[in-house]
Amino acid sequence: MHPRSLFSLAEHLERLSKDGDPLEVLAGTVEFERFRPLLVRGLGYGDGAKGGRPAFDPVAMFKVLVVQSLFRKGLSD
């Protein structure tokens, strides 16, 4: 995507949304927050009392894995 104007990204995203962005459809179809308790329990997330860098949001990482499985050839690690 070559910048044509100051708002080219916004225009691009608006065009994607109008054409039926598959990520928006996925977000509207699957209620990802329902998986949070299962993910937190399964991943063994602590309360952060030991310090260190905060962990990535488990729901966000789950979304990444779902999108990666749907677009296997288009994404990489």
N, CA, C, O and CB atoms as a CASP TS submission, in Angstrom:
PFRMAT TS
TARGET T0000
AUTHOR 0000-0000-0000
METHOD Language model
MODEL 1
PARENT N/A
ATOM      1  N   MET     1       0.844  -1.165   0.000  1.00  0.00           N
ATOM      2  CA  MET     1       0.000   0.000   0.000  1.00  0.00           C
ATOM      3  C   MET     1       0.892   1.231   0.000  1.00  0.00           C
ATOM      4  O   MET     1       1.661   1.440   0.938  1.00  0.00           O
ATOM      5  CB  MET     1      -0.962  -0.004   1.211  1.00  0.00           C
ATOM      6  N   HIS     2       0.799   2.031  -1.021  1.00  0.00           N
ATOM      7  CA  HIS     2       1.571   3.254  -1.125  1.00  0.00           C
ATOM      8  C   HIS     2       0.750   4.412  -0.587  1.00  0.00           C
ATOM      9  O   HIS     2      -0.421   4.559  -0.938  1.00  0.00           O
ATOM     10  CB  HIS     2       1.999   3.515  -2.581  1.00  0.00           C
ATOM     11  N   PRO     3       1.356   5.240   0.267  1.00  0.00           N
ATOM     12  CA  PRO     3       0.583   6.352   0.818  1.00  0.00           C
ATOM     13  C   PRO     3       0.211   7.360  -0.261  1.00  0.00           C
ATOM     14  O   PRO     3       1.086   7.937  -0.906  1.00  0.00           O
ATOM     15  CB  PRO     3       1.368   7.045   1.928  1.00  0.00           C
ATOM     16  N   ARG     4      -1.067   7.566  -0.452  1.00  0.00           N
ATOM     17  CA  ARG     4      -1.550   8.533  -1.430  1.00  0.00           C
ATOM     18  C   ARG     4      -1.980   9.822  -0.749  1.00  0.00           C
ATOM     19  O   ARG     4      -1.985  10.892  -1.357  1.00  0.00           O
ATOM     20  CB  ARG     4      -2.710   7.949  -2.232  1.00  0.00           C
ATOM     21  N   SER     5      -2.334   9.703   0.496  1.00  0.00           N
ATOM     22  CA  SER     5      -2.752  10.874   1.251  1.00  0.00           C
ATOM     23  C   SER     5      -2.465  10.628   2.721  1.00  0.00           C
ATOM     24  O   SER     5      -2.051   9.541   3.124  1.00  0.00           O
ATOM     25  CB  SER     5      -4.256  11.187   1.021  1.00  0.00           C
ATOM     26  N   LEU     6      -2.692  11.652   3.496  1.00  0.00           N
ATOM     27  CA  LEU     6      -2.464  11.547   4.936  1.00  0.00           C
ATOM     28  C   LEU     6      -3.378  10.508   5.571  1.00  0.00           C
ATOM     29  O   LEU     6      -3.023   9.905   6.584  1.00  0.00           O
ATOM     30  CB  LEU     6      -2.673  12.900   5.604  1.00  0.00           C
ATOM     31  N   PHE     7      -4.549  10.294   4.984  1.00  0.00           N
ATOM     32  CA  PHE     7      -5.537   9.384   5.550  1.00  0.00           C
ATOM     33  C   PHE     7      -5.657   8.091   4.758  1.00  0.00           C
ATOM     34  O   PHE     7      -6.701   7.442   4.802  1.00  0.00           O
ATOM     35  CB  PHE     7      -6.879  10.062   5.619  1.00  0.00           C
ATOM     36  N   SER     8      -4.616   7.705   4.038  1.00  0.00           N
ATOM     37  CA  SER     8      -4.714   6.528   3.178  1.00  0.00           C
ATOM     38  C   SER     8      -4.969   5.248   3.968  1.00  0.00           C
ATOM     39  O   SER     8      -5.702   4.380   3.494  1.00  0.00           O
ATOM     40  CB  SER     8      -3.449   6.379   2.363  1.00  0.00           C
ATOM     41  N   LEU     9      -4.387   5.107   5.154  1.00  0.00           N
ATOM     42  CA  LEU     9      -4.636   3.907   5.954  1.00  0.00           C
ATOM     43  C   LEU     9      -6.098   3.852   6.382  1.00  0.00           C
ATOM     44  O   LEU     9      -6.738   2.804   6.295  1.00  0.00           O
ATOM     45  CB  LEU     9      -3.712   3.874   7.191  1.00  0.00           C
ATOM     46  N   ALA    10      -6.617   4.973   6.841  1.00  0.00           N
ATOM     47  CA  ALA    10      -8.020   5.015   7.254  1.00  0.00           C
ATOM     48  C   ALA    10      -8.943   4.703   6.077  1.00  0.00           C
ATOM     49  O   ALA    10      -9.935   3.991   6.229  1.00  0.00           O
ATOM     50  CB  ALA    10      -8.365   6.392   7.848  1.00  0.00           C
ATOM     51  N   GLU    11      -8.610   5.238   4.911  1.00  0.00           N
ATOM     52  CA  GLU    11      -9.410   4.963   3.718  1.00  0.00           C
ATOM     53  C   GLU    11      -9.336   3.487   3.336  1.00  0.00           C
ATOM     54  O   GLU    11     -10.338   2.886   2.947  1.00  0.00           O
ATOM     55  CB  GLU    11      -8.941   5.834   2.548  1.00  0.00           C
ATOM     56  N   HIS    12      -8.138   2.911   3.450  1.00  0.00           N
ATOM     57  CA  HIS    12      -7.963   1.491   3.132  1.00  0.00           C
ATOM     58  C   HIS    12      -8.780   0.618   4.081  1.00  0.00           C
ATOM     59  O   HIS    12      -9.451  -0.317   3.643  1.00  0.00           O
ATOM     60  CB  HIS    12      -6.474   1.102   3.203  1.00  0.00           C
ATOM     61  N   LEU    13      -8.726   0.917   5.367  1.00  0.00           N
ATOM     62  CA  LEU    13      -9.480   0.137   6.349  1.00  0.00           C
ATOM     63  C   LEU    13     -10.983   0.300   6.149  1.00  0.00           C
ATOM     64  O   LEU    13     -11.742  -0.654   6.319  1.00  0.00           O
ATOM     65  CB  LEU    13      -9.094   0.553   7.771  1.00  0.00           C
ATOM     66  N   GLU    14     -11.407   1.494   5.792  1.00  0.00           N
ATOM     67  CA  GLU    14     -12.826   1.726   5.528  1.00  0.00           C
ATOM     68  C   GLU    14     -13.286   0.928   4.312  1.00  0.00           C
ATOM     69  O   GLU    14     -14.383   0.370   4.314  1.00  0.00           O
ATOM     70  CB  GLU    14     -13.095   3.224   5.313  1.00  0.00           C
ATOM     71  N   ARG    15     -12.456   0.872   3.280  1.00  0.00           N
ATOM     72  CA  ARG    15     -12.781   0.099   2.084  1.00  0.00           C
ATOM     73  C   ARG    15     -12.850  -1.394   2.405  1.00  0.00           C
ATOM     74  O   ARG    15     -13.738  -2.098   1.925  1.00  0.00           O
ATOM     75  CB  ARG    15     -11.743   0.359   0.979  1.00  0.00           C
ATOM     76  N   LEU    16     -11.897  -1.875   3.229  1.00  0.00           N
ATOM     77  CA  LEU    16     -11.921  -3.285   3.648  1.00  0.00           C
ATOM     78  C   LEU    16     -13.206  -3.600   4.403  1.00  0.00           C
ATOM     79  O   LEU    16     -13.852  -4.620   4.162  1.00  0.00           O
ATOM     80  CB  LEU    16     -10.697  -3.612   4.528  1.00  0.00           C
ATOM     81  N   SER    17     -13.560  -2.714   5.314  1.00  0.00           N
ATOM     82  CA  SER    17     -14.753  -2.932   6.123  1.00  0.00           C
ATOM     83  C   SER    17     -16.003  -2.966   5.253  1.00  0.00           C
ATOM     84  O   SER    17     -16.897  -3.783   5.476  1.00  0.00           O
ATOM     85  CB  SER    17     -14.882  -1.843   7.189  1.00  0.00           C
ATOM     86  N   LYS    18     -16.067  -2.080   4.262  1.00  0.00           N
ATOM     87  CA  LYS    18     -17.231  -2.026   3.374  1.00  0.00           C
ATOM     88  C   LYS    18     -17.339  -3.284   2.521  1.00  0.00           C
ATOM     89  O   LYS    18     -18.442  -3.731   2.206  1.00  0.00           O
ATOM     90  CB  LYS    18     -17.156  -0.792   2.473  1.00  0.00           C
ATOM     91  N   ASP    19     -16.192  -3.857   2.144  1.00  0.00           N
ATOM     92  CA  ASP    19     -16.176  -5.051   1.295  1.00  0.00           C
ATOM     93  C   ASP    19     -16.345  -6.346   2.077  1.00  0.00           C
ATOM     94  O   ASP    19     -16.373  -7.423   1.481  1.00  0.00           O
ATOM     95  CB  ASP    19     -14.891  -5.106   0.518  1.00  0.00           C
ATOM     96  N   GLY    20     -16.460  -6.261   3.414  1.00  0.00           N
ATOM     97  CA  GLY    20     -16.636  -7.462   4.232  1.00  0.00           C
ATOM     98  C   GLY    20     -15.321  -8.029   4.711  1.00  0.00           C
ATOM     99  O   GLY    20     -14.940  -9.136   4.329  1.00  0.00           O
ATOM    100  N   ASP    21     -14.624  -7.276   5.546  1.00  0.00           N
ATOM    101  CA  ASP    21     -13.333  -7.692   6.092  1.00  0.00           C
ATOM    102  C   ASP    21     -13.480  -9.008   6.846  1.00  0.00           C
ATOM    103  O   ASP    21     -14.280  -9.083   7.779  1.00  0.00           O
ATOM    104  CB  ASP    21     -12.756  -6.602   7.021  1.00  0.00           C
ATOM    105  N   PRO    22     -12.728 -10.059   6.471  1.00  0.00           N
ATOM    106  CA  PRO    22     -12.882 -11.355   7.137  1.00  0.00           C
ATOM    107  C   PRO    22     -12.548 -11.319   8.626  1.00  0.00           C
ATOM    108  O   PRO    22     -13.100 -12.103   9.398  1.00  0.00           O
ATOM    109  CB  PRO    22     -12.013 -12.374   6.460  1.00  0.00           C
ATOM    110  N   LEU    23     -11.659 -10.428   9.036  1.00  0.00           N
ATOM    111  CA  LEU    23     -11.341 -10.341  10.462  1.00  0.00           C
ATOM    112  C   LEU    23     -12.504  -9.749  11.248  1.00  0.00           C
ATOM    113  O   LEU    23     -12.760 -10.160  12.379  1.00  0.00           O
ATOM    114  CB  LEU    23     -10.079  -9.499  10.677  1.00  0.00           C
ATOM    115  N   GLU    24     -13.201  -8.796  10.662  1.00  0.00           N
ATOM    116  CA  GLU    24     -14.381  -8.245  11.328  1.00  0.00           C
ATOM    117  C   GLU    24     -15.495  -9.288  11.412  1.00  0.00           C
ATOM    118  O   GLU    24     -16.208  -9.369  12.412  1.00  0.00           O
ATOM    119  CB  GLU    24     -14.880  -6.994  10.587  1.00  0.00           C
ATOM    120  N   VAL    25     -15.635 -10.074  10.365  1.00  0.00           N
ATOM    121  CA  VAL    25     -16.645 -11.138  10.370  1.00  0.00           C
ATOM    122  C   VAL    25     -16.317 -12.155  11.465  1.00  0.00           C
ATOM    123  O   VAL    25     -17.206 -12.592  12.195  1.00  0.00           O
ATOM    124  CB  VAL    25     -16.721 -11.839   8.979  1.00  0.00           C
ATOM    125  N   LEU    26     -15.049 -12.526  11.577  1.00  0.00           N
ATOM    126  CA  LEU    26     -14.628 -13.474  12.612  1.00  0.00           C
ATOM    127  C   LEU    26     -14.886 -12.915  14.004  1.00  0.00           C
ATOM    128  O   LEU    26     -15.389 -13.621  14.878  1.00  0.00           O
ATOM    129  CB  LEU    26     -13.142 -13.817  12.453  1.00  0.00           C
ATOM    130  N   ALA    27     -14.542 -11.647  14.209  1.00  0.00           N
ATOM    131  CA  ALA    27     -14.757 -11.021  15.518  1.00  0.00           C
ATOM    132  C   ALA    27     -16.246 -10.930  15.847  1.00  0.00           C
ATOM    133  O   ALA    27     -16.625 -11.017  17.015  1.00  0.00           O
ATOM    134  CB  ALA    27     -14.124  -9.619  15.551  1.00  0.00           C
ATOM    135  N   GLY    28     -17.087 -10.758  14.841  1.00  0.00           N
ATOM    136  CA  GLY    28     -18.524 -10.697  15.079  1.00  0.00           C
ATOM    137  C   GLY    28     -19.163 -12.058  15.256  1.00  0.00           C
ATOM    138  O   GLY    28     -20.271 -12.164  15.782  1.00  0.00           O
ATOM    139  N   THR    29     -18.471 -13.105  14.819  1.00  0.00           N
ATOM    140  CA  THR    29     -19.018 -14.457  14.879  1.00  0.00           C
ATOM    141  C   THR    29     -18.622 -15.187  16.158  1.00  0.00           C
ATOM    142  O   THR    29     -19.446 -15.862  16.775  1.00  0.00           O
ATOM    143  CB  THR    29     -18.562 -15.253  13.677  1.00  0.00           C
ATOM    144  N   VAL    30     -17.369 -15.049  16.550  1.00  0.00           N
ATOM    145  CA  VAL    30     -16.834 -15.780  17.699  1.00  0.00           C
ATOM    146  C   VAL    30     -16.691 -14.829  18.883  1.00  0.00           C
ATOM    147  O   VAL    30     -16.109 -13.752  18.754  1.00  0.00           O
ATOM    148  CB  VAL    30     -15.467 -16.438  17.355  1.00  0.00           C
ATOM    149  N   GLU    31     -17.217 -15.226  20.022  1.00  0.00           N
ATOM    150  CA  GLU    31     -17.082 -14.438  21.243  1.00  0.00           C
ATOM    151  C   GLU    31     -15.828 -14.930  21.981  1.00  0.00           C
ATOM    152  O   GLU    31     -15.891 -15.823  22.826  1.00  0.00           O
ATOM    153  CB  GLU    31     -18.372 -14.560  22.152  1.00  0.00           C
ATOM    154  N   PHE    32     -14.698 -14.323  21.637  1.00  0.00           N
ATOM    155  CA  PHE    32     -13.404 -14.788  22.128  1.00  0.00           C
ATOM    156  C   PHE    32     -13.245 -14.656  23.642  1.00  0.00           C
ATOM    157  O   PHE    32     -12.517 -15.437  24.255  1.00  0.00           O
ATOM    158  CB  PHE    32     -12.307 -14.028  21.445  1.00  0.00           C
ATOM    159  N   GLU    33     -13.908 -13.691  24.244  1.00  0.00           N
ATOM    160  CA  GLU    33     -13.768 -13.488  25.691  1.00  0.00           C
ATOM    161  C   GLU    33     -14.280 -14.682  26.495  1.00  0.00           C
ATOM    162  O   GLU    33     -13.898 -14.849  27.653  1.00  0.00           O
ATOM    163  CB  GLU    33     -14.513 -12.232  26.115  1.00  0.00           C
ATOM    164  N   ARG    34     -15.122 -15.501  25.910  1.00  0.00           N
ATOM    165  CA  ARG    34     -15.620 -16.690  26.610  1.00  0.00           C
ATOM    166  C   ARG    34     -14.494 -17.685  26.888  1.00  0.00           C
ATOM    167  O   ARG    34     -14.611 -18.522  27.783  1.00  0.00           O
ATOM    168  CB  ARG    34     -16.726 -17.368  25.789  1.00  0.00           C
ATOM    169  N   PHE    35     -13.405 -17.596  26.122  1.00  0.00           N
ATOM    170  CA  PHE    35     -12.285 -18.515  26.287  1.00  0.00           C
ATOM    171  C   PHE    35     -11.287 -18.054  27.340  1.00  0.00           C
ATOM    172  O   PHE    35     -10.394 -18.815  27.714  1.00  0.00           O
ATOM    173  CB  PHE    35     -11.580 -18.695  24.976  1.00  0.00           C
ATOM    174  N   ARG    36     -11.420 -16.811  27.830  1.00  0.00           N
ATOM    175  CA  ARG    36     -10.431 -16.256  28.755  1.00  0.00           C
ATOM    176  C   ARG    36     -10.212 -17.127  30.000  1.00  0.00           C
ATOM    177  O   ARG    36      -9.060 -17.436  30.303  1.00  0.00           O
ATOM    178  CB  ARG    36     -10.860 -14.870  29.180  1.00  0.00           C
ATOM    179  N   PRO    37     -11.249 -17.536  30.733  1.00  0.00           N
ATOM    180  CA  PRO    37     -10.993 -18.350  31.934  1.00  0.00           C
ATOM    181  C   PRO    37     -10.252 -19.653  31.619  1.00  0.00           C
ATOM    182  O   PRO    37      -9.349 -20.052  32.355  1.00  0.00           O
ATOM    183  CB  PRO    37     -12.309 -18.673  32.630  1.00  0.00           C
ATOM    184  N   LEU    38     -10.628 -20.296  30.551  1.00  0.00           N
ATOM    185  CA  LEU    38      -9.976 -21.540  30.152  1.00  0.00           C
ATOM    186  C   LEU    38      -8.511 -21.295  29.774  1.00  0.00           C
ATOM    187  O   LEU    38      -7.632 -22.070  30.151  1.00  0.00           O
ATOM    188  CB  LEU    38     -10.729 -22.182  28.974  1.00  0.00           C
ATOM    189  N   LEU    39      -8.255 -20.229  29.037  1.00  0.00           N
ATOM    190  CA  LEU    39      -6.886 -19.914  28.632  1.00  0.00           C
ATOM    191  C   LEU    39      -6.012 -19.542  29.823  1.00  0.00           C
ATOM    192  O   LEU    39      -4.873 -19.997  29.923  1.00  0.00           O
ATOM    193  CB  LEU    39      -6.887 -18.780  27.623  1.00  0.00           C
ATOM    194  N   VAL    40      -6.536 -18.722  30.721  1.00  0.00           N
ATOM    195  CA  VAL    40      -5.756 -18.308  31.894  1.00  0.00           C
ATOM    196  C   VAL    40      -5.432 -19.524  32.762  1.00  0.00           C
ATOM    197  O   VAL    40      -4.308 -19.667  33.243  1.00  0.00           O
ATOM    198  CB  VAL    40      -6.529 -17.243  32.722  1.00  0.00           C
ATOM    199  N   ARG    41      -6.409 -20.389  32.956  1.00  0.00           N
ATOM    200  CA  ARG    41      -6.185 -21.591  33.766  1.00  0.00           C
ATOM    201  C   ARG    41      -5.217 -22.543  33.071  1.00  0.00           C
ATOM    202  O   ARG    41      -4.312 -23.081  33.709  1.00  0.00           O
ATOM    203  CB  ARG    41      -7.518 -22.308  34.048  1.00  0.00           C
ATOM    204  N   GLY    42      -5.399 -22.753  31.774  1.00  0.00           N
ATOM    205  CA  GLY    42      -4.557 -23.683  31.036  1.00  0.00           C
ATOM    206  C   GLY    42      -3.120 -23.212  30.881  1.00  0.00           C
ATOM    207  O   GLY    42      -2.193 -24.021  30.875  1.00  0.00           O
ATOM    208  N   LEU    43      -2.935 -21.898  30.754  1.00  0.00           N
ATOM    209  CA  LEU    43      -1.582 -21.358  30.578  1.00  0.00           C
ATOM    210  C   LEU    43      -0.880 -21.100  31.904  1.00  0.00           C
ATOM    211  O   LEU    43       0.318 -20.817  31.922  1.00  0.00           O
ATOM    212  CB  LEU    43      -1.637 -20.074  29.778  1.00  0.00           C
ATOM    213  N   GLY    44      -1.599 -21.191  33.001  1.00  0.00           N
ATOM    214  CA  GLY    44      -0.990 -21.007  34.311  1.00  0.00           C
ATOM    215  C   GLY    44      -0.551 -19.580  34.569  1.00  0.00           C
ATOM    216  O   GLY    44       0.502 -19.359  35.167  1.00  0.00           O
ATOM    217  N   TYR    45      -1.331 -18.611  34.133  1.00  0.00           N
ATOM    218  CA  TYR    45      -0.992 -17.208  34.361  1.00  0.00           C
ATOM    219  C   TYR    45      -1.032 -16.918  35.847  1.00  0.00           C
ATOM    220  O   TYR    45      -1.962 -17.320  36.547  1.00  0.00           O
ATOM    221  CB  TYR    45      -1.955 -16.267  33.597  1.00  0.00           C
ATOM    222  N   GLY    46      -0.011 -16.216  36.324  1.00  0.00           N
ATOM    223  CA  GLY    46       0.041 -15.834  37.721  1.00  0.00           C
ATOM    224  C   GLY    46      -0.557 -14.460  37.934  1.00  0.00           C
ATOM    225  O   GLY    46      -1.129 -13.868  37.019  1.00  0.00           O
ATOM    226  N   ASP    47      -0.421 -13.959  39.151  1.00  0.00           N
ATOM    227  CA  ASP    47      -0.970 -12.638  39.467  1.00  0.00           C
ATOM    228  C   ASP    47       0.052 -11.524  39.244  1.00  0.00           C
ATOM    229  O   ASP    47      -0.264 -10.353  39.453  1.00  0.00           O
ATOM    230  CB  ASP    47      -1.458 -12.608  40.911  1.00  0.00           C
ATOM    231  N   GLY    48       1.263 -11.867  38.824  1.00  0.00           N
ATOM    232  CA  GLY    48       2.294 -10.870  38.569  1.00  0.00           C
ATOM    233  C   GLY    48       3.053 -10.438  39.799  1.00  0.00           C
ATOM    234  O   GLY    48       3.797  -9.459  39.756  1.00  0.00           O
ATOM    235  N   ALA    49       2.877 -11.162  40.912  1.00  0.00           N
ATOM    236  CA  ALA    49       3.527 -10.779  42.163  1.00  0.00           C
ATOM    237  C   ALA    49       5.048 -10.914  42.094  1.00  0.00           C
ATOM    238  O   ALA    49       5.755 -10.205  42.810  1.00  0.00           O
ATOM    239  CB  ALA    49       2.991 -11.623  43.302  1.00  0.00           C
ATOM    240  N   LYS    50       5.564 -11.804  41.252  1.00  0.00           N
ATOM    241  CA  LYS    50       7.013 -11.994  41.149  1.00  0.00           C
ATOM    242  C   LYS    50       7.676 -10.900  40.337  1.00  0.00           C
ATOM    243  O   LYS    50       8.904 -10.802  40.324  1.00  0.00           O
ATOM    244  CB  LYS    50       7.323 -13.340  40.533  1.00  0.00           C
ATOM    245  N   GLY    51       6.900 -10.081  39.666  1.00  0.00           N
ATOM    246  CA  GLY    51       7.466  -9.017  38.843  1.00  0.00           C
ATOM    247  C   GLY    51       7.779  -9.520  37.453  1.00  0.00           C
ATOM    248  O   GLY    51       7.265 -10.553  37.022  1.00  0.00           O
ATOM    249  N   GLY    52       8.611  -8.796  36.764  1.00  0.00           N
ATOM    250  CA  GLY    52       8.959  -9.155  35.402  1.00  0.00           C
ATOM    251  C   GLY    52       8.011  -8.539  34.394  1.00  0.00           C
ATOM    252  O   GLY    52       7.089  -7.801  34.742  1.00  0.00           O
ATOM    253  N   ARG    53       8.261  -8.862  33.144  1.00  0.00           N
ATOM    254  CA  ARG    53       7.446  -8.311  32.070  1.00  0.00           C
ATOM    255  C   ARG    53       6.058  -8.930  32.104  1.00  0.00           C
ATOM    256  O   ARG    53       5.924 -10.144  32.258  1.00  0.00           O
ATOM    257  CB  ARG    53       8.109  -8.547  30.700  1.00  0.00           C
ATOM    258  N   PRO    54       5.021  -8.104  31.961  1.00  0.00           N
ATOM    259  CA  PRO    54       3.663  -8.661  31.946  1.00  0.00           C
ATOM    260  C   PRO    54       3.477  -9.612  30.764  1.00  0.00           C
ATOM    261  O   PRO    54       4.025  -9.397  29.683  1.00  0.00           O
ATOM    262  CB  PRO    54       2.617  -7.529  31.883  1.00  0.00           C
ATOM    263  N   ALA    55       2.720 -10.631  30.983  1.00  0.00           N
ATOM    264  CA  ALA    55       2.454 -11.612  29.926  1.00  0.00           C
ATOM    265  C   ALA    55       1.552 -11.010  28.863  1.00  0.00           C
ATOM    266  O   ALA    55       0.799 -10.072  29.124  1.00  0.00           O
ATOM    267  CB  ALA    55       1.811 -12.885  30.510  1.00  0.00           C
ATOM    268  N   PHE    56       1.639 -11.564  27.659  1.00  0.00           N
ATOM    269  CA  PHE    56       0.730 -11.143  26.599  1.00  0.00           C
ATOM    270  C   PHE    56      -0.683 -11.557  26.975  1.00  0.00           C
ATOM    271  O   PHE    56      -0.887 -12.535  27.696  1.00  0.00           O
ATOM    272  CB  PHE    56       1.142 -11.753  25.229  1.00  0.00           C
ATOM    273  N   ASP    57      -1.647 -10.810  26.484  1.00  0.00           N
ATOM    274  CA  ASP    57      -3.042 -11.127  26.739  1.00  0.00           C
ATOM    275  C   ASP    57      -3.367 -12.487  26.124  1.00  0.00           C
ATOM    276  O   ASP    57      -3.163 -12.675  24.925  1.00  0.00           O
ATOM    277  CB  ASP    57      -3.975 -10.023  26.171  1.00  0.00           C
ATOM    278  N   PRO    58      -3.869 -13.439  26.916  1.00  0.00           N
ATOM    279  CA  PRO    58      -4.115 -14.783  26.381  1.00  0.00           C
ATOM    280  C   PRO    58      -5.158 -14.810  25.269  1.00  0.00           C
ATOM    281  O   PRO    58      -5.045 -15.613  24.343  1.00  0.00           O
ATOM    282  CB  PRO    58      -4.553 -15.698  27.493  1.00  0.00           C
ATOM    283  N   VAL    59      -6.172 -13.948  25.343  1.00  0.00           N
ATOM    284  CA  VAL    59      -7.200 -13.926  24.307  1.00  0.00           C
ATOM    285  C   VAL    59      -6.613 -13.391  23.001  1.00  0.00           C
ATOM    286  O   VAL    59      -6.936 -13.895  21.926  1.00  0.00           O
ATOM    287  CB  VAL    59      -8.408 -13.066  24.752  1.00  0.00           C
ATOM    288  N   ALA    60      -5.758 -12.379  23.087  1.00  0.00           N
ATOM    289  CA  ALA    60      -5.118 -11.835  21.887  1.00  0.00           C
ATOM    290  C   ALA    60      -4.235 -12.891  21.227  1.00  0.00           C
ATOM    291  O   ALA    60      -4.228 -13.018  20.002  1.00  0.00           O
ATOM    292  CB  ALA    60      -4.285 -10.584  22.237  1.00  0.00           C
ATOM    293  N   MET    61      -3.496 -13.643  22.027  1.00  0.00           N
ATOM    294  CA  MET    61      -2.637 -14.682  21.466  1.00  0.00           C
ATOM    295  C   MET    61      -3.473 -15.812  20.851  1.00  0.00           C
ATOM    296  O   MET    61      -3.085 -16.393  19.838  1.00  0.00           O
ATOM    297  CB  MET    61      -1.699 -15.241  22.551  1.00  0.00           C
ATOM    298  N   PHE    62      -4.607 -16.117  21.461  1.00  0.00           N
ATOM    299  CA  PHE    62      -5.512 -17.125  20.907  1.00  0.00           C
ATOM    300  C   PHE    62      -6.058 -16.664  19.559  1.00  0.00           C
ATOM    301  O   PHE    62      -6.156 -17.456  18.621  1.00  0.00           O
ATOM    302  CB  PHE    62      -6.671 -17.412  21.884  1.00  0.00           C
ATOM    303  N   LYS    63      -6.414 -15.382  19.462  1.00  0.00           N
ATOM    304  CA  LYS    63      -6.884 -14.827  18.193  1.00  0.00           C
ATOM    305  C   LYS    63      -5.804 -14.946  17.121  1.00  0.00           C
ATOM    306  O   LYS    63      -6.101 -15.270  15.972  1.00  0.00           O
ATOM    307  CB  LYS    63      -7.300 -13.356  18.368  1.00  0.00           C
ATOM    308  N   VAL    64      -4.560 -14.685  17.493  1.00  0.00           N
ATOM    309  CA  VAL    64      -3.452 -14.799  16.546  1.00  0.00           C
ATOM    310  C   VAL    64      -3.361 -16.225  16.010  1.00  0.00           C
ATOM    311  O   VAL    64      -3.179 -16.430  14.810  1.00  0.00           O
ATOM    312  CB  VAL    64      -2.120 -14.388  17.214  1.00  0.00           C
ATOM    313  N   LEU    65      -3.486 -17.200  16.891  1.00  0.00           N
ATOM    314  CA  LEU    65      -3.411 -18.596  16.464  1.00  0.00           C
ATOM    315  C   LEU    65      -4.575 -18.982  15.553  1.00  0.00           C
ATOM    316  O   LEU    65      -4.395 -19.733  14.595  1.00  0.00           O
ATOM    317  CB  LEU    65      -3.384 -19.511  17.679  1.00  0.00           C
ATOM    318  N   VAL    66      -5.757 -18.474  15.849  1.00  0.00           N
ATOM    319  CA  VAL    66      -6.923 -18.765  15.010  1.00  0.00           C
ATOM    320  C   VAL    66      -6.734 -18.158  13.625  1.00  0.00           C
ATOM    321  O   VAL    66      -6.970 -18.823  12.616  1.00  0.00           O
ATOM    322  CB  VAL    66      -8.220 -18.224  15.662  1.00  0.00           C
ATOM    323  N   VAL    67      -6.310 -16.901  13.573  1.00  0.00           N
ATOM    324  CA  VAL    67      -6.094 -16.243  12.284  1.00  0.00           C
ATOM    325  C   VAL    67      -4.982 -16.938  11.509  1.00  0.00           C
ATOM    326  O   VAL    67      -5.080 -17.109  10.294  1.00  0.00           O
ATOM    327  CB  VAL    67      -5.754 -14.756  12.485  1.00  0.00           C
ATOM    328  N   GLN    68      -3.926 -17.337  12.210  1.00  0.00           N
ATOM    329  CA  GLN    68      -2.827 -18.029  11.548  1.00  0.00           C
ATOM    330  C   GLN    68      -3.299 -19.346  10.942  1.00  0.00           C
ATOM    331  O   GLN    68      -2.875 -19.710   9.845  1.00  0.00           O
ATOM    332  CB  GLN    68      -1.682 -18.280  12.534  1.00  0.00           C
ATOM    333  N   SER    69      -4.165 -20.056  11.639  1.00  0.00           N
ATOM    334  CA  SER    69      -4.651 -21.328  11.093  1.00  0.00           C
ATOM    335  C   SER    69      -5.557 -21.106   9.885  1.00  0.00           C
ATOM    336  O   SER    69      -5.608 -21.949   8.989  1.00  0.00           O
ATOM    337  CB  SER    69      -5.401 -22.117  12.170  1.00  0.00           C
ATOM    338  N   LEU    70      -6.273 -19.982   9.851  1.00  0.00           N
ATOM    339  CA  LEU    70      -7.145 -19.688   8.723  1.00  0.00           C
ATOM    340  C   LEU    70      -6.387 -19.212   7.497  1.00  0.00           C
ATOM    341  O   LEU    70      -6.790 -19.477   6.365  1.00  0.00           O
ATOM    342  CB  LEU    70      -8.153 -18.657   9.116  1.00  0.00           C
ATOM    343  N   PHE    71      -5.292 -18.510   7.728  1.00  0.00           N
ATOM    344  CA  PHE    71      -4.497 -17.947   6.643  1.00  0.00           C
ATOM    345  C   PHE    71      -3.094 -18.525   6.692  1.00  0.00           C
ATOM    346  O   PHE    71      -2.112 -17.783   6.719  1.00  0.00           O
ATOM    347  CB  PHE    71      -4.455 -16.405   6.728  1.00  0.00           C
ATOM    348  N   ARG    72      -3.000 -19.838   6.704  1.00  0.00           N
ATOM    349  CA  ARG    72      -1.742 -20.548   6.910  1.00  0.00           C
ATOM    350  C   ARG    72      -0.629 -20.082   5.982  1.00  0.00           C
ATOM    351  O   ARG    72       0.503 -19.906   6.432  1.00  0.00           O
ATOM    352  CB  ARG    72      -1.957 -22.018   6.727  1.00  0.00           C
ATOM    353  N   LYS    73      -0.913 -19.880   4.718  1.00  0.00           N
ATOM    354  CA  LYS    73       0.137 -19.543   3.763  1.00  0.00           C
ATOM    355  C   LYS    73       0.486 -18.065   3.781  1.00  0.00           C
ATOM    356  O   LYS    73       1.529 -17.675   3.256  1.00  0.00           O
ATOM    357  CB  LYS    73      -0.281 -19.946   2.375  1.00  0.00           C
ATOM    358  N   GLY    74      -0.363 -17.234   4.373  1.00  0.00           N
ATOM    359  CA  GLY    74      -0.126 -15.803   4.331  1.00  0.00           C
ATOM    360  C   GLY    74       0.564 -15.219   5.550  1.00  0.00           C
ATOM    361  O   GLY    74       0.983 -14.062   5.521  1.00  0.00           O
ATOM    362  N   LEU    75       0.693 -15.993   6.624  1.00  0.00           N
ATOM    363  CA  LEU    75       1.306 -15.500   7.845  1.00  0.00           C
ATOM    364  C   LEU    75       2.489 -16.350   8.240  1.00  0.00           C
ATOM    365  O   LEU    75       2.583 -17.524   7.882  1.00  0.00           O
ATOM    366  CB  LEU    75       0.296 -15.462   8.969  1.00  0.00           C
ATOM    367  N   SER    76       3.384 -15.742   8.977  1.00  0.00           N
ATOM    368  CA  SER    76       4.535 -16.498   9.491  1.00  0.00           C
ATOM    369  C   SER    76       4.710 -16.173  10.962  1.00  0.00           C
ATOM    370  O   SER    76       4.058 -15.273  11.491  1.00  0.00           O
ATOM    371  CB  SER    76       5.839 -16.169   8.693  1.00  0.00           C
ATOM    372  N   ASP    77       5.589 -16.908  11.616  1.00  0.00           N
ATOM    373  CA  ASP    77       5.860 -16.665  13.033  1.00  0.00           C
ATOM    374  C   ASP    77       6.611 -15.414  13.166  1.00  0.00           C
ATOM    375  O   ASP    77       6.948 -15.011  14.279  1.00  0.00           O
ATOM    376  CB  ASP    77       6.623 -17.802  13.675  1.00  0.00           C
TER
END
